[in-house]
C-alpha cells in the first residue's frame, strides 16, 4: 500500500555536510585541537636529541623503536579516549541527539561523523610527528611497515572503543573529559607513558601489556625494530575493541 509519504534517507551530500560541521566543531575547540598533536610533538622533540643517536636494532635508533611508538600511541589515545567522548556527551546533554532521532538523519550519523573527523585528526597528528622526526632527527620508517599500519588501525579502533565507553557513562561534557583523562593516564601508566615498561613492577607491566596503550606501543615498537610481532598484543587490541563496542552499546543513551 502506497501512503504517498516516502521517507528520504540522507544521501552522500548530507554525510559530507555533517562531517564538515563536525570538523568545524573540532577546529573551534582550541585545546582539543592543539593538545593531542602539540603535546606528543613536544615529547618527541624533548626526547629525540639523545634517543636519535642510540642505535638499538636493525639500524633503528631508540627514537625509532621507543619514542615514535610512544608518541603515536599518545596521539591516538588522547583523541580517542578524551576528545571524542566529550563531543558526544555535549551533543547528548544539549539534546542534539534527541532532536535528530525524529528526523530522517539518525543520531548514529553524528557518531559516525565524529569518528571520521577524529580519525582525520589522528592522521594529521601522526603525519606531523612522522615528518618532524624524519626531517629534523633522521628518524626511519618501520622495518615492517605493513605490520605497523595494521597496528595503527587496531590501536585507533581500540582507543575509540574505550572512548565510546567513556561517552556512554558520562552525563556531561566536563565529566567526559574528567573520566577520559583518568582512563588515559591509567592506561598510560601501565603501558610505559611515564617511563620504560621494564621499570614497572612485574604484575603492573603484565597487566599493561594486555591493555590498549601498552599493547599498542609494544606492537608498534616491534614493527619499527623488525622484531617478530607478539600475537598477544593483537589479541589484546581485539578484545578491547569487542569489549568497548559491547559495553558502549549496552550503556549508551541518546538522551
C-alpha positions in Angstrom: 0.0 0.0 0.0 1.4 3.4 -1.0 0.6 6.0 1.6 2.0 8.8 -0.6 4.7 9.5 2.0 8.2 8.4 1.3 10.9 8.8 3.9 14.1 10.0 2.3 17.3 8.9 3.9 20.2 11.3 4.0 22.4 11.0 0.9 26.1 11.4 0.3 25.9 15.2 0.3 24.2 15.1 3.8 27.0 13.0 5.1 29.6 15.3 3.8 27.8 18.3 5.3 27.6 16.6 8.7 31.3 15.6 8.6 32.2 19.2 7.6 30.2 20.5 10.6 31.9 18.1 12.9 35.3 19.2 11.6 34.4 22.9 12.3 33.4 22.0 15.8 36.7 20.2 16.4 38.6 23.1 14.9 36.9 25.6 17.2 37.9 23.6 20.3 41.4 25.0 20.6 42.6 22.8 23.4 41.1 19.7 21.9 42.8 20.5 18.6 46.2 21.5 19.8 46.9 19.3 22.8 46.6 15.9 21.1 49.1 17.0 18.5 51.2 19.6 20.3 51.9 17.6 23.5 53.2 14.5 21.7 55.3 16.6 19.4 56.8 18.3 22.5 57.6 14.9 24.0 59.1 13.9 20.6 61.4 16.9 20.4 62.5 16.7 24.0 63.4 13.0 23.7 64.8 13.0 20.2 68.1 14.7 20.8 69.5 11.8 22.9 67.4 8.9 21.5 68.2 9.6 17.9 71.9 8.8 18.4 71.5 5.5 20.1 71.2 2.6 17.6 69.2 -0.3 19.0 68.5 -2.9 16.4 68.4 -3.3 12.6 69.8 0.2 12.1 66.9 1.7 14.1 67.6 4.1 16.9 66.0 4.4 20.3 64.0 7.3 18.7 62.5 4.9 16.2 62.0 1.9 18.4 60.8 3.5 21.6 59.9 7.2 21.3 58.0 7.1 18.0 55.6 4.2 19.1 55.0 6.0 22.4 54.3 9.3 20.6 51.9 7.7 18.1 50.1 5.9 20.9 49.7 9.1 22.9 48.1 10.8 19.8 45.7 8.0 19.2 44.7 7.6 22.8 44.3 11.4 23.5 41.9 11.8 20.6 40.0 8.6 21.0 39.7 8.4 24.8 39.4 12.1 25.8 38.4 14.3 22.8 35.8 12.2 21.0 33.7 11.3 24.1 33.5 15.0 25.2 31.8 15.9 21.9 29.3 13.1 22.1 28.5 13.9 25.7 27.9 17.6 24.7 25.5 16.6 21.9 23.5 14.4 24.3 23.4 17.0 27.0 22.2 19.7 24.7 19.5 17.5 23.1 21.0 17.4 19.7 21.0 13.6 19.5 17.3 13.5 20.8 16.2 16.0 18.1 18.0 14.1 15.4 16.1 11.0 16.4 12.8 12.4 15.0 14.4 13.4 11.6 15.5 11.3 8.7 19.0 11.8 10.0 19.8 9.2 12.6 21.7 10.2 15.8 24.1 7.5 14.7 25.1 9.8 11.8 26.7 12.2 14.4 28.6 9.3 15.9 29.9 8.2 12.6 30.8 11.7 11.5 32.6 12.3 14.8 34.6 9.1 14.4 35.6 10.1 10.8 36.7 13.6 12.0 38.6 12.0 14.9 40.4 9.6 12.5 41.3 12.5 10.2 42.7 14.5 13.2 44.6 11.4 14.3 46.2 11.0 10.9 47.2 14.7 10.9 48.9 14.2 14.3 50.6 11.0 13.2 51.8 12.6 9.9 53.1 15.7 11.7 55.0 13.6 14.2 56.5 11.5 11.5 57.5 14.4 9.3 59.2 16.2 12.3 61.0 13.1 13.3 62.3 12.3 9.8 63.2 15.8 8.7 64.8 17.1 11.9 66.0 14.0 13.7 66.8 11.4 10.9 64.1 9.0 12.1 63.5 6.0 9.9 60.3 4.2 8.9 59.4 0.8 10.5 61.3 -2.3 9.3 57.8 -3.9 8.9 55.6 -1.1 7.6 52.7 -3.4 6.9 52.6 -4.6 10.5 52.9 -1.0 11.7 49.9 0.0 9.6 47.8 -2.9 10.9 48.8 -1.9 14.5 47.8 1.7 13.8 44.3 0.7 12.6 43.7 -1.7 15.5 45.0 0.9 18.0 42.7 3.5 16.7 39.7 1.1 16.9 40.7 0.0 20.4 41.1 3.5 21.7 37.8 4.7 20.1 36.1 1.7 21.7 37.4 2.8 25.1 36.2 6.3 24.2 32.7 5.1 23.5 32.5 3.6 27.0 33.6 6.9 28.4 30.9 8.7 26.3 28.3 6.1 27.4 28.8 6.7 31.1 29.5 10.4 31.1 26.4 12.6 31.8 28.1 15.9 30.9 31.0 17.1 28.7 33.1 18.0 31.7 32.6 14.6 33.2 33.6 13.0 29.9 36.8 14.9 29.9 37.5 14.0 33.5 36.7 10.3 33.0 38.6 10.3 29.8 41.7 11.8 31.5 41.6 9.2 34.3 41.2 6.4 31.7 44.1 7.8 29.6 46.5 8.1 32.5 45.5 4.8 33.9 46.1 3.1 30.6 49.3 5.1 30.0 50.8 4.5 33.5 50.6 0.7 32.9 51.8 1.0 29.3 55.0 2.9 29.6 53.8 6.5 29.4 55.9 7.6 32.3 59.0 5.5 31.7 60.2 2.2 30.4 57.9 -0.7 30.9 60.9 -2.6 32.4 61.0 -0.2 35.3 57.4 -1.1 36.3 56.6 -3.8 38.8 56.2 -7.1 37.0 52.4 -7.5 37.8 51.7 -4.0 36.6 53.8 -4.5 33.4 51.9 -7.8 32.7 48.5 -6.1 33.1 49.6 -3.1 30.9 50.7 -5.4 28.1 47.0 -6.6 27.9 45.6 -3.1 27.9 45.2 -0.9 24.7 48.0 1.6 25.5 50.7 -1.0 26.3 49.7 -3.4 23.6 49.7 -0.6 21.0 53.1 0.9 21.9 54.8 -2.5 22.2 53.3 -3.8 18.9 54.4 -0.6 17.2 57.9 -0.9 18.7 58.2 -4.4 17.4 57.2 -3.3 13.9 59.8 -0.5 14.0 62.5 -2.8 15.2 61.7 -5.6 12.8 61.1 -8.0 15.7 58.5 -10.8 15.5 55.1 -9.5 16.4 53.7 -10.8 19.6 50.2 -12.3 18.9 49.2 -11.4 22.4 49.2 -7.7 21.6 46.9 -8.2 18.7 44.6 -10.3 20.8 44.6 -7.6 23.5 43.6 -4.9 21.0 40.9 -7.2 19.5 39.5 -7.9 23.0 39.5 -4.1 23.8 37.6 -3.4 20.6 34.9 -6.1 21.2 34.6 -5.2 24.9 34.3 -1.5 24.1 31.6 -2.0 21.5 29.5 -4.4 23.6 29.7 -2.2 26.8 29.1 1.0 25.0 26.1 -0.4 23.1 24.6 -1.6 26.3 25.1 1.6 28.2 24.9 4.4 25.6 21.8 6.6 25.7 20.9 9.1 23.0 19.4 11.5 25.6 
